[in-house]
Amino acid sequence: MRSRQARSRPALPAADRFDELLERAAATVPQHQLVTIEDVGGLAAFLVSDAGRHITGTIIPVDGGQHLLG
């Protein structure tokens, strides 16, 4: 007979593990949420609009404040 090793918790399906990973990653960001493609697209739309015409030669981080943590 083989002895079974007890698991501390059952294995999760891959999608659940991915969701858990995203939640843990979001917890490390000051805004506690991850950046979406809509966030990046909103900045891009602003930069190509008339309102953004005087913004040149700069880096605008879209990272939920992560860059503030160093």
C-alpha positions in Angstrom: 0.0 0.0 0.0 1.1 3.5 -0.8 0.7 6.2 1.7 -1.0 9.3 0.6 0.5 12.7 1.4 -2.1 15.1 2.7 -2.5 18.3 0.7 -3.0 21.6 2.5 -5.6 22.5 -0.1 -7.0 20.9 -3.2 -5.5 21.7 -6.6 -7.4 24.5 -8.4 -8.3 24.5 -12.1 -5.9 26.6 -14.2 -8.5 29.4 -14.6 -8.9 29.7 -10.8 -5.1 29.8 -10.3 -4.8 32.5 -12.9 -7.6 34.5 -11.1 -5.8 34.1 -7.8 -2.6 35.3 -9.4 -4.3 38.4 -10.8 -5.8 39.2 -7.4 -2.4 38.8 -5.6 -0.8 41.1 -8.3 -3.5 43.7 -7.9 -3.0 43.8 -4.1 0.6 44.9 -4.7 -0.5 48.0 -6.8 -1.3 51.2 -4.8 -4.7 51.5 -6.5 -5.4 47.8 -5.8 -6.4 47.1 -9.4 -4.6 46.2 -12.5 -4.4 48.4 -15.5 -6.7 47.5 -18.4 -6.3 47.9 -22.1 -9.1 50.6 -21.8 -6.8 52.6 -19.4 -4.0 52.5 -21.9 -6.4 53.3 -24.8 -7.8 56.2 -22.9 -4.4 57.8 -22.6 -3.6 57.1 -26.2 -6.9 58.7 -27.3 -6.1 61.8 -25.2 -2.5 62.1 -26.6 -3.7 62.1 -30.2 -6.6 64.5 -29.5 -6.3 68.3 -29.6 -6.2 68.3 -25.8 -2.9 66.4 -25.9 -1.3 68.3 -28.7 1.3 70.1 -26.4 2.4 66.9 -24.7 5.7 65.7 -26.2 8.8 63.9 -25.2 7.6 62.5 -21.9 6.9 59.1 -20.4 3.4 58.8 -18.8 3.2 55.7 -16.6 -0.1 53.9 -16.7 0.5 51.5 -13.9 -1.8 52.3 -11.1 0.9 54.0 -9.1 3.3 51.1 -9.2 6.2 53.3 -10.4 5.9 55.3 -7.1 7.0 52.2 -5.2 10.4 52.1 -7.0 
